[in-house]
Every structure is written in C-alpha cells, then in structure tokens.
Amino acid sequence: MSSPPKQHAAHSTGHARSLKISVCRDEAAFSRLADDWNRLADGVKNSSVFLRFEWFDAAWQWAKYDAEMWIVCIADQQGIIGIAPLVRRTNASRLGRAREVGFLTVPDTQYADVLALPCDRAAVFDALMQWLVDTRKTWDTLRLAYLSSESDTIPAFAQRASSKGYRFRIEDQGTNPGIALGSTWEKYYSQRTRRLKKGNNLIANRIKRAGASAEIRRYTPQSCNAAEIAQALETSASLSSKSWKNGLGVSLNHEGPQAWFRRLNQHSERTGWLSVWLLTIDGRPAAMEYQLQYNGRIHGLRSDFDPTLDEFSPGTYLNWKMLEALFDVGAQHYQMGPGNNPYKYRWADTFDPISCLTLYGSTVMGRWLALRDLRLRPLAKRLQSYRKSTTDLEHERS
C-alpha cells in the first residue's frame, strides 16, 4: 500500500482561498492523477502532447532508473488546480553531490511546463515558490528546462525568486525547429535552397542507377491493424539499435529507452497518436521515423537508419519523401524537436525558442553552484575572451 503524500499548507496571495500542496512520490499515486492531469493539460494555453499524463507516464519508465519522483500537486477545496511534474536527481560534481530538482523529461522531450489553468497560474506559482522555501533543505537547484517562449513560467518564477532572495539564471536552449503545413508541398519546396534540392535529386538518381526499389509506408492506428503496427515498431527498434546513438545509451535497445518506448507505444496506439514511417530498399528496412500526432501537430521523436545502406542516404531520402507526404495528412505543423542538427535548419521554416530557468537554493551546495555559474564561469569567459583579443592584436602588429 502506498503511503499518503506529505501535505503542506499554502496561502496564495491575492486569492481568498487556502491551498494545499502534496508531493507524489510513488507510481500508484501517480497513476491516480491521470484524470486531473489531463484536465489541466487540456486547459493550458497551446496544449501539447508533451503535457499529457500519457507522455509523463512513459517518460517516468526511463527516468526512474536515475531519479526520484517529486510530482508536486496544488489543490483548493474543489480539487487539484496545479501540477509541477518534477523529479529529483543527485548529480556528482567537483564540488560534491548536488541535488537537482527539475521537470520529468527524457532526451525526446520537446516542451515541458507547470500545469495550471490560466485563471489559477498566479496562485499555483505562489504556492510552488512557498513550497520551495519550506523544503529548502532538500534541494540545491531547481532546473526547469524546455520551457516555451510563450510560457509565463520563467517570468513568474523569476519575479517570485527575487522577492524571496533566491538567485537564478535564464538560459537560451536554442529553438524547436518545425515546418508549417498549411500551404502546399510545391509552394514550400520551391522555397528550399538549390543545394538541398540538388542533394535530394542525387540521392534519388543513385537509388535508380543501382536498380534498387525504395518503398515508404506510414503506419497509424487508423490505417493499420495491430499486427502491422507491432511489426513496424519492432522494425523501428531494430533500426535504432544499429544507430550511432547506441554508444550514447539512448537507442531503443537499452533498458531505460526501451521501457519508455514500450509504454509510449501502449498509450499512443490507444489514443491514436502513433505515427511510424518506414523506408525499405529492396525489401530491407533502411530508415524510420517515430512520431506522435496530436492537436494538429506532428512531432518527430526518433529517426534512425541502417548504416550498412549508407550509400543510398536512406535517412535523408525518407525525410524528404515523408515531408512531402505530410502536407496531405491534415496537420497544421510538423515539429522536429530541439537540437542543432544541420538537416533540421535546411528544412525548417519555423523556429520556436525554448529556455531554461535555474534557481539556486540556500544550501551550501546551492550557494557554491550559484557562485560557480553566476560569477566564476562568466569571469573565466571574459578573461579568455580578453586573452584571445590581446593575442589577435599582437599577431596583427607583428
């Protein structure tokens, strides 16, 4: 039997109601949150699949190998009004072991945020900030990553952290590149660079000259039976195991990623979100892309290819032909996911900025990390830049 979550009383400023905070630390209690979780996810501005309970449930199957569950729930008399999907990790550093609290994410996460309806967000942020103060001895840093530029979480936490005397840092995490699918493929492709088109044509001609047969198929719960989908997912996992990512421990044949993949497949087949693209060359699986489709958006999560077929550039060929087909599936947007992969920027025509907020705690470790990140590292960079400019000037004079 799971133990009841520990509760904290919190009073939201500007609201005539008393709020209670509970921390969910086990899977049984986590599962019971599903209905409330999705009710809030549906009401968030620009609701995303990455805020749904199903996504976090799958992410936990991977994260639990190195993290503690710290799901924070804020409730009033009527029920839950806010959820902060957090975990706590202990990270080793030269300074010692640091306890970092952050969003429950995996490498495939594209967005993350606090869940609360617009009318309740101020009260939820007040309660969360007070909870962080009350539990200050149990964490060293709070790191909220993958926040959309449209989210109010960063300014809300920054303002509240300042009022409580906490130091913080806001980092640019790059962009989430994508493609608007509202026009036609012909119009979109006409705006791509000549170099990109030339490269695509060279790949197509290479396949043709080799006399190879290239076939692409999309697998979804709406168009395929369970056996076909199961086979497509097995093939996708097999291609992932051959990927260069295997050495990084994030390919789908590793324990954590495999658990995430299996749980997400269960959810996405049931909800109809699943979308898998497979390229075969002469009947051999050559490349795949694993996607979720939700609320008019298609999110590319994984793409891998068989390196033994590299002469045909199977990943590039699949990406090209898949994008062409996506303009006819009724979606409004295709999201590639964060990352500075050059191919993404050759194709993308939208770029959604994402950011990270790090809040430094009042513990000895928290203060050391604040000193390192906010004072020592910036100073070292300025010194390095000064030395480089001085050296360059000396070279110019010589």
Secondary structure, 3 states (H helix, E strand, C coil): CCCCCCEEEEECCCCCCEEEEEEECCHHHHHCCHHHHHHHHHHCCCCCHHHCHHHHHHHHHHHCCCCEECEEEEEECCEEEEEECEEEEEEEECCEEEEEEEECCCCCCCCCCCEECHHHHHHHHHHHHHHHHHCHHHCCEEEEEEEECCCCHHHHHHHHHHHCCCEEEEEEEEEEEEEECCCCHHHHHHCCCHHHHHHHHHHHHHHHHCCCCEEEEEECCCCCCHHHHHHHHHHHHHHHHCCHHHHHCCCCCCHHHHHHHHHHHHHHHHHCCEEEEEEEECCEEEEEEEEEEECCEEEEEEEEECHHHHHHCHHHHHHHHHHHHHCCCCCCEEECCCCCCHHHHHHCCEEEEEEEEEEECCCHHHHHHHHHHHHHHHHHHHHHHHHHHHHHHHHHHC
